[in-house]
Amino acid sequence: MDMIALTPERRAQLDNYAQRHGKDSAGALDEVLADWLEDEARDYQEAVEGFRRGFSDLKSGHVQPVDLVFERLRAKHAIPRGTDHRER
């Protein structure tokens, strides 16, 4: 088994988590780390896919200038000019 150094604070949190979930510290750490790594991998894939879609939209011309989008939102919601931080 590899040893991983933890700060006393983190060790106390881990021990508390393990106790509340009826696990030993090693099992609790493995569970929490596995969950976090799965979430992180999913978030990464979603971000990559979002960039791919955005780049594809850009290449195909399915984008609008941000100034035009803001102007339409202002008109739709009766927002006066000067409320955009870029206009200050």
PDB file of N, CA, C and O in Angstrom:
ATOM      1  N   MET A   1       0.847  -1.184   0.000  1.00  0.00           N
ATOM      2  CA  MET A   1       0.000   0.000   0.000  1.00  0.00           C
ATOM      3  C   MET A   1       0.888   1.240   0.000  1.00  0.00           C
ATOM      4  O   MET A   1       1.822   1.350   0.794  1.00  0.00           O
ATOM      5  N   ASP A   2       0.586   2.162  -0.892  1.00  0.00           N
ATOM      6  CA  ASP A   2       1.320   3.426  -0.941  1.00  0.00           C
ATOM      7  C   ASP A   2       0.835   4.333   0.179  1.00  0.00           C
ATOM      8  O   ASP A   2      -0.337   4.310   0.557  1.00  0.00           O
ATOM      9  N   MET A   3       1.748   5.122   0.695  1.00  0.00           N
ATOM     10  CA  MET A   3       1.397   6.055   1.758  1.00  0.00           C
ATOM     11  C   MET A   3       1.209   7.440   1.154  1.00  0.00           C
ATOM     12  O   MET A   3       1.996   7.878   0.314  1.00  0.00           O
ATOM     13  N   ILE A   4       0.165   8.116   1.589  1.00  0.00           N
ATOM     14  CA  ILE A   4      -0.121   9.472   1.144  1.00  0.00           C
ATOM     15  C   ILE A   4      -0.137  10.357   2.383  1.00  0.00           C
ATOM     16  O   ILE A   4      -0.865  10.093   3.339  1.00  0.00           O
ATOM     17  N   ALA A   5       0.673  11.409   2.354  1.00  0.00           N
ATOM     18  CA  ALA A   5       0.725  12.325   3.491  1.00  0.00           C
ATOM     19  C   ALA A   5      -0.493  13.241   3.479  1.00  0.00           C
ATOM     20  O   ALA A   5      -0.835  13.819   2.448  1.00  0.00           O
ATOM     21  N   LEU A   6      -1.134  13.365   4.619  1.00  0.00           N
ATOM     22  CA  LEU A   6      -2.284  14.259   4.778  1.00  0.00           C
ATOM     23  C   LEU A   6      -1.999  15.230   5.904  1.00  0.00           C
ATOM     24  O   LEU A   6      -1.323  14.890   6.875  1.00  0.00           O
ATOM     25  N   THR A   7      -2.516  16.435   5.773  1.00  0.00           N
ATOM     26  CA  THR A   7      -2.403  17.382   6.881  1.00  0.00           C
ATOM     27  C   THR A   7      -3.262  16.864   8.035  1.00  0.00           C
ATOM     28  O   THR A   7      -4.203  16.105   7.807  1.00  0.00           O
ATOM     29  N   PRO A   8      -2.957  17.256   9.243  1.00  0.00           N
ATOM     30  CA  PRO A   8      -3.793  16.823  10.370  1.00  0.00           C
ATOM     31  C   PRO A   8      -5.264  17.193  10.191  1.00  0.00           C
ATOM     32  O   PRO A   8      -6.153  16.422  10.551  1.00  0.00           O
ATOM     33  N   GLU A   9      -5.511  18.375   9.635  1.00  0.00           N
ATOM     34  CA  GLU A   9      -6.898  18.799   9.406  1.00  0.00           C
ATOM     35  C   GLU A   9      -7.597  17.870   8.416  1.00  0.00           C
ATOM     36  O   GLU A   9      -8.728  17.446   8.653  1.00  0.00           O
ATOM     37  N   ARG A  10      -6.921  17.551   7.302  1.00  0.00           N
ATOM     38  CA  ARG A  10      -7.517  16.685   6.293  1.00  0.00           C
ATOM     39  C   ARG A  10      -7.721  15.283   6.857  1.00  0.00           C
ATOM     40  O   ARG A  10      -8.729  14.640   6.564  1.00  0.00           O
ATOM     41  N   ARG A  11      -6.772  14.799   7.668  1.00  0.00           N
ATOM     42  CA  ARG A  11      -6.893  13.471   8.284  1.00  0.00           C
ATOM     43  C   ARG A  11      -8.111  13.427   9.200  1.00  0.00           C
ATOM     44  O   ARG A  11      -8.848  12.441   9.216  1.00  0.00           O
ATOM     45  N   ALA A  12      -8.319  14.495   9.960  1.00  0.00           N
ATOM     46  CA  ALA A  12      -9.476  14.554  10.858  1.00  0.00           C
ATOM     47  C   ALA A  12     -10.771  14.546  10.055  1.00  0.00           C
ATOM     48  O   ALA A  12     -11.733  13.877  10.434  1.00  0.00           O
ATOM     49  N   GLN A  13     -10.800  15.286   8.946  1.00  0.00           N
ATOM     50  CA  GLN A  13     -11.993  15.285   8.092  1.00  0.00           C
ATOM     51  C   GLN A  13     -12.238  13.898   7.514  1.00  0.00           C
ATOM     52  O   GLN A  13     -13.374  13.424   7.485  1.00  0.00           O
ATOM     53  N   LEU A  14     -11.181  13.253   7.058  1.00  0.00           N
ATOM     54  CA  LEU A  14     -11.303  11.908   6.490  1.00  0.00           C
ATOM     55  C   LEU A  14     -11.793  10.922   7.537  1.00  0.00           C
ATOM     56  O   LEU A  14     -12.684  10.117   7.266  1.00  0.00           O
ATOM     57  N   ASP A  15     -11.222  10.979   8.720  1.00  0.00           N
ATOM     58  CA  ASP A  15     -11.640  10.062   9.787  1.00  0.00           C
ATOM     59  C   ASP A  15     -13.103  10.287  10.159  1.00  0.00           C
ATOM     60  O   ASP A  15     -13.839   9.334  10.411  1.00  0.00           O
ATOM     61  N   ASN A  16     -13.520  11.555  10.191  1.00  0.00           N
ATOM     62  CA  ASN A  16     -14.913  11.877  10.489  1.00  0.00           C
ATOM     63  C   ASN A  16     -15.830  11.315   9.411  1.00  0.00           C
ATOM     64  O   ASN A  16     -16.855  10.707   9.717  1.00  0.00           O
ATOM     65  N   TYR A  17     -15.457  11.522   8.140  1.00  0.00           N
ATOM     66  CA  TYR A  17     -16.242  10.993   7.019  1.00  0.00           C
ATOM     67  C   TYR A  17     -16.332   9.469   7.109  1.00  0.00           C
ATOM     68  O   TYR A  17     -17.409   8.890   6.961  1.00  0.00           O
ATOM     69  N   ALA A  18     -15.198   8.837   7.349  1.00  0.00           N
ATOM     70  CA  ALA A  18     -15.161   7.373   7.417  1.00  0.00           C
ATOM     71  C   ALA A  18     -16.074   6.859   8.520  1.00  0.00           C
ATOM     72  O   ALA A  18     -16.822   5.901   8.323  1.00  0.00           O
ATOM     73  N   GLN A  19     -16.010   7.497   9.674  1.00  0.00           N
ATOM     74  CA  GLN A  19     -16.846   7.075  10.801  1.00  0.00           C
ATOM     75  C   GLN A  19     -18.327   7.227  10.475  1.00  0.00           C
ATOM     76  O   GLN A  19     -19.123   6.331  10.758  1.00  0.00           O
ATOM     77  N   ARG A  20     -18.699   8.363   9.878  1.00  0.00           N
ATOM     78  CA  ARG A  20     -20.108   8.593   9.540  1.00  0.00           C
ATOM     79  C   ARG A  20     -20.624   7.616   8.495  1.00  0.00           C
ATOM     80  O   ARG A  20     -21.821   7.328   8.454  1.00  0.00           O
ATOM     81  N   HIS A  21     -19.730   7.098   7.645  1.00  0.00           N
ATOM     82  CA  HIS A  21     -20.139   6.197   6.572  1.00  0.00           C
ATOM     83  C   HIS A  21     -19.800   4.740   6.861  1.00  0.00           C
ATOM     84  O   HIS A  21     -19.936   3.884   5.987  1.00  0.00           O
ATOM     85  N   GLY A  22     -19.362   4.460   8.074  1.00  0.00           N
ATOM     86  CA  GLY A  22     -19.084   3.087   8.477  1.00  0.00           C
ATOM     87  C   GLY A  22     -17.956   2.436   7.699  1.00  0.00           C
ATOM     88  O   GLY A  22     -18.023   1.249   7.379  1.00  0.00           O
ATOM     89  N   LYS A  23     -16.927   3.202   7.395  1.00  0.00           N
ATOM     90  CA  LYS A  23     -15.794   2.682   6.625  1.00  0.00           C
ATOM     91  C   LYS A  23     -14.508   2.952   7.385  1.00  0.00           C
ATOM     92  O   LYS A  23     -14.464   3.782   8.294  1.00  0.00           O
ATOM     93  N   ASP A  24     -13.467   2.238   6.997  1.00  0.00           N
ATOM     94  CA  ASP A  24     -12.160   2.611   7.522  1.00  0.00           C
ATOM     95  C   ASP A  24     -11.647   3.779   6.690  1.00  0.00           C
ATOM     96  O   ASP A  24     -12.195   4.074   5.628  1.00  0.00           O
ATOM     97  N   SER A  25     -10.608   4.440   7.163  1.00  0.00           N
ATOM     98  CA  SER A  25     -10.109   5.639   6.495  1.00  0.00           C
ATOM     99  C   SER A  25      -9.653   5.363   5.072  1.00  0.00           C
ATOM    100  O   SER A  25      -9.909   6.172   4.180  1.00  0.00           O
ATOM    101  N   ALA A  26      -8.988   4.246   4.841  1.00  0.00           N
ATOM    102  CA  ALA A  26      -8.510   3.921   3.494  1.00  0.00           C
ATOM    103  C   ALA A  26      -9.681   3.703   2.546  1.00  0.00           C
ATOM    104  O   ALA A  26      -9.653   4.183   1.413  1.00  0.00           O
ATOM    105  N   GLY A  27     -10.702   2.992   2.987  1.00  0.00           N
ATOM    106  CA  GLY A  27     -11.878   2.759   2.152  1.00  0.00           C
ATOM    107  C   GLY A  27     -12.631   4.046   1.866  1.00  0.00           C
ATOM    108  O   GLY A  27     -13.111   4.260   0.753  1.00  0.00           O
ATOM    109  N   ALA A  28     -12.731   4.906   2.878  1.00  0.00           N
ATOM    110  CA  ALA A  28     -13.414   6.188   2.696  1.00  0.00           C
ATOM    111  C   ALA A  28     -12.651   7.059   1.711  1.00  0.00           C
ATOM    112  O   ALA A  28     -13.253   7.686   0.839  1.00  0.00           O
ATOM    113  N   LEU A  29     -11.326   7.102   1.845  1.00  0.00           N
ATOM    114  CA  LEU A  29     -10.519   7.903   0.928  1.00  0.00           C
ATOM    115  C   LEU A  29     -10.658   7.386  -0.496  1.00  0.00           C
ATOM    116  O   LEU A  29     -10.792   8.178  -1.428  1.00  0.00           O
ATOM    117  N   ASP A  30     -10.628   6.096  -0.673  1.00  0.00           N
ATOM    118  CA  ASP A  30     -10.778   5.517  -2.012  1.00  0.00           C
ATOM    119  C   ASP A  30     -12.136   5.869  -2.611  1.00  0.00           C
ATOM    120  O   ASP A  30     -12.229   6.215  -3.789  1.00  0.00           O
ATOM    121  N   GLU A  31     -13.188   5.782  -1.800  1.00  0.00           N
ATOM    122  CA  GLU A  31     -14.540   6.100  -2.280  1.00  0.00           C
ATOM    123  C   GLU A  31     -14.662   7.560  -2.687  1.00  0.00           C
ATOM    124  O   GLU A  31     -15.166   7.867  -3.768  1.00  0.00           O
ATOM    125  N   VAL A  32     -14.205   8.455  -1.830  1.00  0.00           N
ATOM    126  CA  VAL A  32     -14.312   9.888  -2.098  1.00  0.00           C
ATOM    127  C   VAL A  32     -13.466  10.272  -3.309  1.00  0.00           C
ATOM    128  O   VAL A  32     -13.902  11.048  -4.160  1.00  0.00           O
ATOM    129  N   LEU A  33     -12.266   9.726  -3.378  1.00  0.00           N
ATOM    130  CA  LEU A  33     -11.386  10.041  -4.500  1.00  0.00           C
ATOM    131  C   LEU A  33     -11.959   9.506  -5.808  1.00  0.00           C
ATOM    132  O   LEU A  33     -11.898  10.189  -6.831  1.00  0.00           O
ATOM    133  N   ALA A  34     -12.510   8.308  -5.792  1.00  0.00           N
ATOM    134  CA  ALA A  34     -13.118   7.732  -7.000  1.00  0.00           C
ATOM    135  C   ALA A  34     -14.288   8.588  -7.475  1.00  0.00           C
ATOM    136  O   ALA A  34     -14.417   8.861  -8.669  1.00  0.00           O
ATOM    137  N   ASP A  35     -15.141   9.012  -6.541  1.00  0.00           N
ATOM    138  CA  ASP A  35     -16.277   9.869  -6.903  1.00  0.00           C
ATOM    139  C   ASP A  35     -15.795  11.184  -7.506  1.00  0.00           C
ATOM    140  O   ASP A  35     -16.317  11.636  -8.526  1.00  0.00           O
ATOM    141  N   TRP A  36     -14.799  11.794  -6.872  1.00  0.00           N
ATOM    142  CA  TRP A  36     -14.292  13.071  -7.364  1.00  0.00           C
ATOM    143  C   TRP A  36     -13.671  12.912  -8.748  1.00  0.00           C
ATOM    144  O   TRP A  36     -13.910  13.737  -9.630  1.00  0.00           O
ATOM    145  N   LEU A  37     -12.876  11.859  -8.947  1.00  0.00           N
ATOM    146  CA  LEU A  37     -12.237  11.655 -10.245  1.00  0.00           C
ATOM    147  C   LEU A  37     -13.264  11.402 -11.351  1.00  0.00           C
ATOM    148  O   LEU A  37     -13.082  11.859 -12.480  1.00  0.00           O
ATOM    149  N   GLU A  38     -14.335  10.680 -11.036  1.00  0.00           N
ATOM    150  CA  GLU A  38     -15.405  10.465 -12.015  1.00  0.00           C
ATOM    151  C   GLU A  38     -16.082  11.787 -12.369  1.00  0.00           C
ATOM    152  O   GLU A  38     -16.334  12.060 -13.542  1.00  0.00           O
ATOM    153  N   ASP A  39     -16.376  12.604 -11.362  1.00  0.00           N
ATOM    154  CA  ASP A  39     -16.999  13.912 -11.601  1.00  0.00           C
ATOM    155  C   ASP A  39     -16.082  14.807 -12.435  1.00  0.00           C
ATOM    156  O   ASP A  39     -16.533  15.478 -13.364  1.00  0.00           O
ATOM    157  N   GLU A  40     -14.802  14.812 -12.098  1.00  0.00           N
ATOM    158  CA  GLU A  40     -13.849  15.645 -12.805  1.00  0.00           C
ATOM    159  C   GLU A  40     -13.725  15.215 -14.264  1.00  0.00           C
ATOM    160  O   GLU A  40     -13.674  16.059 -15.159  1.00  0.00           O
ATOM    161  N   ALA A  41     -13.677  13.911 -14.506  1.00  0.00           N
ATOM    162  CA  ALA A  41     -13.574  13.400 -15.881  1.00  0.00           C
ATOM    163  C   ALA A  41     -14.821  13.764 -16.685  1.00  0.00           C
ATOM    164  O   ALA A  41     -14.719  14.126 -17.857  1.00  0.00           O
ATOM    165  N   ARG A  42     -16.000  13.670 -16.060  1.00  0.00           N
ATOM    166  CA  ARG A  42     -17.246  14.035 -16.737  1.00  0.00           C
ATOM    167  C   ARG A  42     -17.269  15.534 -17.045  1.00  0.00           C
ATOM    168  O   ARG A  42     -17.640  15.935 -18.148  1.00  0.00           O
ATOM    169  N   ASP A  43     -16.875  16.360 -16.073  1.00  0.00           N
ATOM    170  CA  ASP A  43     -16.825  17.811 -16.294  1.00  0.00           C
ATOM    171  C   ASP A  43     -15.866  18.154 -17.421  1.00  0.00           C
ATOM    172  O   ASP A  43     -16.155  19.015 -18.252  1.00  0.00           O
ATOM    173  N   TYR A  44     -14.729  17.483 -17.447  1.00  0.00           N
ATOM    174  CA  TYR A  44     -13.734  17.726 -18.498  1.00  0.00           C
ATOM    175  C   TYR A  44     -14.311  17.382 -19.869  1.00  0.00           C
ATOM    176  O   TYR A  44     -14.167  18.157 -20.815  1.00  0.00           O
ATOM    177  N   GLN A  45     -14.956  16.235 -19.980  1.00  0.00           N
ATOM    178  CA  GLN A  45     -15.535  15.821 -21.255  1.00  0.00           C
ATOM    179  C   GLN A  45     -16.632  16.779 -21.705  1.00  0.00           C
ATOM    180  O   GLN A  45     -16.733  17.099 -22.889  1.00  0.00           O
ATOM    181  N   GLU A  46     -17.457  17.238 -20.756  1.00  0.00           N
ATOM    182  CA  GLU A  46     -18.506  18.197 -21.096  1.00  0.00           C
ATOM    183  C   GLU A  46     -17.906  19.516 -21.582  1.00  0.00           C
ATOM    184  O   GLU A  46     -18.424  20.124 -22.519  1.00  0.00           O
ATOM    185  N   ALA A  47     -16.821  19.958 -20.952  1.00  0.00           N
ATOM    186  CA  ALA A  47     -16.163  21.196 -21.380  1.00  0.00           C
ATOM    187  C   ALA A  47     -15.572  21.038 -22.776  1.00  0.00           C
ATOM    188  O   ALA A  47     -15.716  21.922 -23.620  1.00  0.00           O
ATOM    189  N   VAL A  48     -14.910  19.917 -23.017  1.00  0.00           N
ATOM    190  CA  VAL A  48     -14.318  19.665 -24.340  1.00  0.00           C
ATOM    191  C   VAL A  48     -15.406  19.647 -25.395  1.00  0.00           C
ATOM    192  O   VAL A  48     -15.247  20.250 -26.457  1.00  0.00           O
ATOM    193  N   GLU A  49     -16.509  18.966 -25.121  1.00  0.00           N
ATOM    194  CA  GLU A  49     -17.606  18.899 -26.080  1.00  0.00           C
ATOM    195  C   GLU A  49     -18.206  20.280 -26.315  1.00  0.00           C
ATOM    196  O   GLU A  49     -18.573  20.606 -27.444  1.00  0.00           O
ATOM    197  N   GLY A  50     -18.312  21.092 -25.276  1.00  0.00           N
ATOM    198  CA  GLY A  50     -18.817  22.450 -25.430  1.00  0.00           C
ATOM    199  C   GLY A  50     -17.918  23.291 -26.320  1.00  0.00           C
ATOM    200  O   GLY A  50     -18.398  24.041 -27.171  1.00  0.00           O
ATOM    201  N   PHE A  51     -16.618  23.164 -26.121  1.00  0.00           N
ATOM    202  CA  PHE A  51     -15.679  23.889 -26.987  1.00  0.00           C
ATOM    203  C   PHE A  51     -15.777  23.401 -28.423  1.00  0.00           C
ATOM    204  O   PHE A  51     -15.729  24.200 -29.359  1.00  0.00           O
ATOM    205  N   ARG A  52     -15.912  22.105 -28.598  1.00  0.00           N
ATOM    206  CA  ARG A  52     -16.035  21.566 -29.963  1.00  0.00           C
ATOM    207  C   ARG A  52     -17.281  22.098 -30.655  1.00  0.00           C
ATOM    208  O   ARG A  52     -17.226  22.495 -31.819  1.00  0.00           O
ATOM    209  N   ARG A  53     -18.411  22.108 -29.939  1.00  0.00           N
ATOM    210  CA  ARG A  53     -19.651  22.628 -30.529  1.00  0.00           C
ATOM    211  C   ARG A  53     -19.502  24.110 -30.857  1.00  0.00           C
ATOM    212  O   ARG A  53     -19.919  24.566 -31.922  1.00  0.00           O
ATOM    213  N   GLY A  54     -18.905  24.852 -29.931  1.00  0.00           N
ATOM    214  CA  GLY A  54     -18.725  26.280 -30.157  1.00  0.00           C
ATOM    215  C   GLY A  54     -17.815  26.555 -31.342  1.00  0.00           C
ATOM    216  O   GLY A  54     -18.098  27.443 -32.146  1.00  0.00           O
ATOM    217  N   PHE A  55     -16.737  25.812 -31.462  1.00  0.00           N
ATOM    218  CA  PHE A  55     -15.821  25.996 -32.582  1.00  0.00           C
ATOM    219  C   PHE A  55     -16.499  25.618 -33.893  1.00  0.00           C
ATOM    220  O   PHE A  55     -16.314  26.280 -34.914  1.00  0.00           O
ATOM    221  N   SER A  56     -17.290  24.540 -33.852  1.00  0.00           N
ATOM    222  CA  SER A  56     -18.029  24.126 -35.042  1.00  0.00           C
ATOM    223  C   SER A  56     -19.024  25.213 -35.458  1.00  0.00           C
ATOM    224  O   SER A  56     -19.150  25.519 -36.644  1.00  0.00           O
ATOM    225  N   ASP A  57     -19.726  25.792 -34.487  1.00  0.00           N
ATOM    226  CA  ASP A  57     -20.660  26.881 -34.785  1.00  0.00           C
ATOM    227  C   ASP A  57     -19.922  28.082 -35.374  1.00  0.00           C
ATOM    228  O   ASP A  57     -20.398  28.712 -36.318  1.00  0.00           O
ATOM    229  N   LEU A  58     -18.768  28.387 -34.812  1.00  0.00           N
ATOM    230  CA  LEU A  58     -17.979  29.503 -35.318  1.00  0.00           C
ATOM    231  C   LEU A  58     -17.553  29.263 -36.756  1.00  0.00           C
ATOM    232  O   LEU A  58     -17.683  30.150 -37.599  1.00  0.00           O
ATOM    233  N   LYS A  59     -17.042  28.065 -37.043  1.00  0.00           N
ATOM    234  CA  LYS A  59     -16.586  27.745 -38.396  1.00  0.00           C
ATOM    235  C   LYS A  59     -17.731  27.767 -39.400  1.00  0.00           C
ATOM    236  O   LYS A  59     -17.534  28.144 -40.556  1.00  0.00           O
ATOM    237  N   SER A  60     -18.925  27.369 -38.971  1.00  0.00           N
ATOM    238  CA  SER A  60     -20.052  27.304 -39.899  1.00  0.00           C
ATOM    239  C   SER A  60     -20.824  28.621 -39.981  1.00  0.00           C
ATOM    240  O   SER A  60     -21.781  28.729 -40.748  1.00  0.00           O
ATOM    241  N   GLY A  61     -20.420  29.614 -39.204  1.00  0.00           N
ATOM    242  CA  GLY A  61     -21.068  30.914 -39.270  1.00  0.00           C
ATOM    243  C   GLY A  61     -22.323  31.032 -38.427  1.00  0.00           C
ATOM    244  O   GLY A  61     -23.078  31.990 -38.590  1.00  0.00           O
ATOM    245  N   HIS A  62     -22.565  30.094 -37.540  1.00  0.00           N
ATOM    246  CA  HIS A  62     -23.763  30.129 -36.701  1.00  0.00           C
ATOM    247  C   HIS A  62     -23.522  30.892 -35.403  1.00  0.00           C
ATOM    248  O   HIS A  62     -23.904  30.438 -34.324  1.00  0.00           O
ATOM    249  N   VAL A  63     -22.891  32.039 -35.517  1.00  0.00           N
ATOM    250  CA  VAL A  63     -22.642  32.880 -34.344  1.00  0.00           C
ATOM    251  C   VAL A  63     -23.065  34.305 -34.661  1.00  0.00           C
ATOM    252  O   VAL A  63     -23.212  34.686 -35.822  1.00  0.00           O
ATOM    253  N   GLN A  64     -23.259  35.090 -33.589  1.00  0.00           N
ATOM    254  CA  GLN A  64     -23.630  36.480 -33.758  1.00  0.00           C
ATOM    255  C   GLN A  64     -22.674  37.334 -32.929  1.00  0.00           C
ATOM    256  O   GLN A  64     -22.199  36.892 -31.883  1.00  0.00           O
ATOM    257  N   PRO A  65     -22.391  38.535 -33.379  1.00  0.00           N
ATOM    258  CA  PRO A  65     -21.543  39.429 -32.581  1.00  0.00           C
ATOM    259  C   PRO A  65     -22.192  39.702 -31.223  1.00  0.00           C
ATOM    260  O   PRO A  65     -23.407  39.881 -31.137  1.00  0.00           O
ATOM    261  N   VAL A  66     -21.396  39.734 -30.186  1.00  0.00           N
ATOM    262  CA  VAL A  66     -21.913  39.916 -28.840  1.00  0.00           C
ATOM    263  C   VAL A  66     -22.643  41.252 -28.696  1.00  0.00           C
ATOM    264  O   VAL A  66     -23.633  41.339 -27.970  1.00  0.00           O
ATOM    265  N   ASP A  67     -22.165  42.287 -29.379  1.00  0.00           N
ATOM    266  CA  ASP A  67     -22.849  43.586 -29.297  1.00  0.00           C
ATOM    267  C   ASP A  67     -24.280  43.499 -29.818  1.00  0.00           C
ATOM    268  O   ASP A  67     -25.181  44.120 -29.254  1.00  0.00           O
ATOM    269  N   LEU A  68     -24.497  42.743 -30.876  1.00  0.00           N
ATOM    270  CA  LEU A  68     -25.835  42.556 -31.421  1.00  0.00           C
ATOM    271  C   LEU A  68     -26.718  41.786 -30.441  1.00  0.00           C
ATOM    272  O   LEU A  68     -27.886  42.125 -30.253  1.00  0.00           O
ATOM    273  N   VAL A  69     -26.163  40.761 -29.825  1.00  0.00           N
ATOM    274  CA  VAL A  69     -26.920  39.968 -28.843  1.00  0.00           C
ATOM    275  C   VAL A  69     -27.327  40.849 -27.667  1.00  0.00           C
ATOM    276  O   VAL A  69     -28.477  40.809 -27.230  1.00  0.00           O
ATOM    277  N   PHE A  70     -26.372  41.659 -27.143  1.00  0.00           N
ATOM    278  CA  PHE A  70     -26.699  42.549 -26.028  1.00  0.00           C
ATOM    279  C   PHE A  70     -27.754  43.577 -26.423  1.00  0.00           C
ATOM    280  O   PHE A  70     -28.652  43.878 -25.637  1.00  0.00           O
ATOM    281  N   GLU A  71     -27.653  44.106 -27.613  1.00  0.00           N
ATOM    282  CA  GLU A  71     -28.631  45.093 -28.065  1.00  0.00           C
ATOM    283  C   GLU A  71     -30.027  44.478 -28.129  1.00  0.00           C
ATOM    284  O   GLU A  71     -31.004  45.105 -27.719  1.00  0.00           O
ATOM    285  N   ARG A  72     -30.117  43.268 -28.636  1.00  0.00           N
ATOM    286  CA  ARG A  72     -31.418  42.585 -28.694  1.00  0.00           C
ATOM    287  C   ARG A  72     -31.963  42.316 -27.293  1.00  0.00           C
ATOM    288  O   ARG A  72     -33.161  42.468 -27.055  1.00  0.00           O
ATOM    289  N   LEU A  73     -31.099  41.920 -26.371  1.00  0.00           N
ATOM    290  CA  LEU A  73     -31.542  41.678 -24.992  1.00  0.00           C
ATOM    291  C   LEU A  73     -32.004  42.972 -24.336  1.00  0.00           C
ATOM    292  O   LEU A  73     -33.007  42.984 -23.622  1.00  0.00           O
ATOM    293  N   ARG A  74     -31.273  44.066 -24.575  1.00  0.00           N
ATOM    294  CA  ARG A  74     -31.695  45.367 -24.039  1.00  0.00           C
ATOM    295  C   ARG A  74     -33.084  45.741 -24.549  1.00  0.00           C
ATOM    296  O   ARG A  74     -33.942  46.173 -23.780  1.00  0.00           O
ATOM    297  N   ALA A  75     -33.295  45.574 -25.847  1.00  0.00           N
ATOM    298  CA  ALA A  75     -34.593  45.926 -26.435  1.00  0.00           C
ATOM    299  C   ALA A  75     -35.696  45.023 -25.889  1.00  0.00           C
ATOM    300  O   ALA A  75     -36.780  45.499 -25.549  1.00  0.00           O
ATOM    301  N   LYS A  76     -35.430  43.756 -25.806  1.00  0.00           N
ATOM    302  CA  LYS A  76     -36.448  42.791 -25.357  1.00  0.00           C
ATOM    303  C   LYS A  76     -36.854  43.042 -23.909  1.00  0.00           C
ATOM    304  O   LYS A  76     -38.031  42.926 -23.566  1.00  0.00           O
ATOM    305  N   HIS A  77     -35.884  43.388 -23.052  1.00  0.00           N
ATOM    306  CA  HIS A  77     -36.142  43.519 -21.620  1.00  0.00           C
ATOM    307  C   HIS A  77     -36.131  44.970 -21.137  1.00  0.00           C
ATOM    308  O   HIS A  77     -36.114  45.230 -19.933  1.00  0.00           O
ATOM    309  N   ALA A  78     -36.141  45.915 -22.087  1.00  0.00           N
ATOM    310  CA  ALA A  78     -36.163  47.354 -21.767  1.00  0.00           C
ATOM    311  C   ALA A  78     -35.038  47.740 -20.811  1.00  0.00           C
ATOM    312  O   ALA A  78     -35.260  48.458 -19.836  1.00  0.00           O
ATOM    313  N   ILE A  79     -33.855  47.267 -21.093  1.00  0.00           N
ATOM    314  CA  ILE A  79     -32.682  47.585 -20.276  1.00  0.00           C
ATOM    315  C   ILE A  79     -31.996  48.796 -20.913  1.00  0.00           C
ATOM    316  O   ILE A  79     -31.635  48.759 -22.089  1.00  0.00           O
ATOM    317  N   PRO A  80     -31.819  49.864 -20.141  1.00  0.00           N
ATOM    318  CA  PRO A  80     -31.188  51.056 -20.727  1.00  0.00           C
ATOM    319  C   PRO A  80     -29.701  50.841 -21.019  1.00  0.00           C
ATOM    320  O   PRO A  80     -29.036  50.027 -20.377  1.00  0.00           O
ATOM    321  N   ARG A  81     -29.206  51.581 -21.991  1.00  0.00           N
ATOM    322  CA  ARG A  81     -27.773  51.521 -22.312  1.00  0.00           C
ATOM    323  C   ARG A  81     -26.994  52.029 -21.110  1.00  0.00           C
ATOM    324  O   ARG A  81     -27.515  52.796 -20.301  1.00  0.00           O
ATOM    325  N   GLY A  82     -25.766  51.605 -21.001  1.00  0.00           N
ATOM    326  CA  GLY A  82     -24.929  52.045 -19.899  1.00  0.00           C
ATOM    327  C   GLY A  82     -24.934  51.084 -18.719  1.00  0.00           C
ATOM    328  O   GLY A  82     -24.212  51.289 -17.744  1.00  0.00           O
ATOM    329  N   THR A  83     -25.751  50.032 -18.806  1.00  0.00           N
ATOM    330  CA  THR A  83     -25.784  49.056 -17.719  1.00  0.00           C
ATOM    331  C   THR A  83     -24.808  47.916 -17.962  1.00  0.00           C
ATOM    332  O   THR A  83     -24.603  47.077 -17.085  1.00  0.00           O
ATOM    333  N   ASP A  84     -24.211  47.877 -19.130  1.00  0.00           N
ATOM    334  CA  ASP A  84     -23.214  46.871 -19.474  1.00  0.00           C
ATOM    335  C   ASP A  84     -21.866  47.370 -18.960  1.00  0.00           C
ATOM    336  O   ASP A  84     -21.480  48.501 -19.254  1.00  0.00           O
ATOM    337  N   HIS A  85     -21.152  46.558 -18.207  1.00  0.00           N
ATOM    338  CA  HIS A  85     -19.871  46.973 -17.631  1.00  0.00           C
ATOM    339  C   HIS A  85     -18.874  47.402 -18.695  1.00  0.00           C
ATOM    340  O   HIS A  85     -17.952  48.160 -18.394  1.00  0.00           O
ATOM    341  N   ARG A  86     -19.029  46.942 -19.919  1.00  0.00           N
ATOM    342  CA  ARG A  86     -18.091  47.301 -20.993  1.00  0.00           C
ATOM    343  C   ARG A  86     -18.343  48.735 -21.466  1.00  0.00           C
ATOM    344  O   ARG A  86     -17.492  49.322 -22.135  1.00  0.00           O
ATOM    345  N   GLU A  87     -19.484  49.294 -21.130  1.00  0.00           N
ATOM    346  CA  GLU A  87     -19.833  50.631 -21.609  1.00  0.00           C
ATOM    347  C   GLU A  87     -19.454  51.712 -20.607  1.00  0.00           C
ATOM    348  O   GLU A  87     -19.700  52.890 -20.866  1.00  0.00           O
ATOM    349  N   ARG A  88     -18.885  51.364 -19.511  1.00  0.00           N
ATOM    350  CA  ARG A  88     -18.548  52.355 -18.478  1.00  0.00           C
ATOM    351  C   ARG A  88     -17.238  52.992 -18.766  1.00  0.00           C
ATOM    352  O   ARG A  88     -16.790  53.852 -18.008  1.00  0.00           O
TER     353      ARG A  88
END
